[in-house]
């Protein structure tokens, strides 16, 4: 059985908050499936409401049209800060007294700064056909 667990993608909203938001949807689900949803686990055949309860609002929604009909795609991303290394952005210059030569000397050396950038990675994609999860794609590390 294909299952995906993405509790870390739920963002600020918790599963409990989403269940309180849609109690009538959650009440109609059998106990075993409720337990999966509470853990952030989704499975094939889940409705959009069930996936929303488990994972929250997707980062993107797309629509696909093929010879088999229309489908809706929900995409969940992970956001993180990536370290890109240190880069020289300026030169520090100064003057110092050299006691050996008994004179003042000029020095110059690069100043480095650590650089970071915001990045994202697609972690899960859920394809809904006729209102139910038909395909679940999950990134594997």
C-alpha positions in Angstrom: 0.0 0.0 0.0 1.4 3.4 -1.0 1.5 5.9 1.8 3.2 9.2 2.4 3.9 10.9 5.8 4.5 14.6 5.6 3.6 16.0 9.0 6.6 18.4 8.8 5.0 20.1 5.8 1.9 21.2 7.6 3.3 24.5 8.4 1.8 26.6 11.2 -1.5 24.8 11.1 -1.7 21.6 12.9 -3.7 18.5 12.0 -5.8 19.2 15.1 -6.6 22.7 13.9 -7.6 21.5 10.5 -9.8 18.8 12.1 -11.6 21.4 14.2 -12.0 23.4 11.0 -13.8 20.5 9.2 -15.3 18.3 12.0 -18.1 17.0 9.8 -15.6 15.6 7.2 -13.4 14.0 9.9 -16.4 12.5 11.6 -17.4 10.6 8.5 -14.0 8.9 8.2 -13.4 5.4 9.7 -11.2 5.1 12.8 -8.2 3.6 11.1 -8.1 6.3 8.5 -8.6 9.0 11.1 -5.5 7.7 12.9 -3.5 7.9 9.7 -4.7 11.5 9.1 -3.8 12.5 12.6 -0.2 11.2 11.8 -0.1 13.2 8.6 -0.3 10.0 6.4 -2.2 10.0 3.2 -3.1 7.1 0.9 -4.6 6.4 -2.5 -8.4 7.0 -2.6 -8.3 9.9 -0.1 -10.5 12.8 -1.1 -9.2 16.4 -1.3 -10.7 17.1 2.1 -8.9 14.1 3.6 -5.5 15.1 2.1 -6.1 18.7 3.4 -6.8 17.4 6.9 -3.5 15.3 6.9 -1.1 17.7 5.1 -2.7 21.1 5.0 -3.0 23.6 2.2 -0.7 22.7 -0.8 1.9 25.2 -1.9 0.6 24.9 -5.5 -2.5 23.6 -7.2 -2.4 22.7 -10.9 -4.9 21.3 -13.4 -4.0 18.7 -16.0 -6.0 17.7 -19.0 -5.3 14.5 -21.0 -7.2 12.0 -23.1 -8.3 10.4 -19.9 -9.9 13.6 -18.6 -9.1 16.3 -16.1 -7.1 15.9 -12.9 -6.1 18.2 -10.1 -2.5 18.2 -8.8 -1.5 19.4 -5.3 2.2 20.1 -4.7 3.8 20.4 -1.3 7.3 21.9 -0.9 9.9 22.1 1.8 11.5 25.5 2.3 15.0 26.0 3.6 18.0 28.3 3.7 21.0 27.0 1.7 24.6 28.0 2.5 26.4 29.1 -0.6 29.8 29.6 0.9 31.9 32.6 1.6 32.6 35.3 -1.0 34.9 38.2 -1.0 32.9 41.4 -1.2 35.4 44.1 -0.3 39.0 44.7 0.7 40.1 45.9 4.1 42.8 48.4 3.9 44.9 49.9 6.6 48.3 51.2 7.7 50.6 49.7 10.3 54.1 50.4 11.6 56.7 47.8 10.7 59.2 47.8 13.5 61.8 45.8 11.5 61.8 48.3 8.6 61.0 51.2 11.0 58.4 52.6 8.6 54.7 52.6 8.0 53.3 50.1 5.6 49.9 49.7 3.8 48.1 46.4 3.9 45.1 45.1 2.0 43.2 41.8 2.3 39.8 40.5 1.2 36.8 40.6 3.5 34.6 37.6 3.2 30.9 37.2 3.9 28.9 34.0 4.3 26.2 33.9 1.7 22.8 32.2 2.0 19.8 31.9 -0.2 16.3 30.8 0.3 15.4 27.6 -1.6 12.6 25.1 -1.9 12.3 21.5 -2.9 9.2 19.7 -4.1 8.5 16.9 -1.6 5.2 15.5 -2.5 2.7 15.7 -5.4 -0.8 14.3 -5.1 -2.8 13.8 -8.3 -6.6 13.7 -7.9 -8.8 12.0 -10.5 -12.6 12.2 -10.0 -12.0 13.9 -6.6 -9.8 11.1 -5.1 -6.0 10.6 -4.8 -5.0 8.5 -7.8 -1.2 9.1 -7.7 1.1 10.1 -4.8 4.6 11.0 -5.7 7.1 11.6 -2.9 10.7 12.7 -3.0 13.2 10.1 -1.7 16.4 11.3 -0.2 
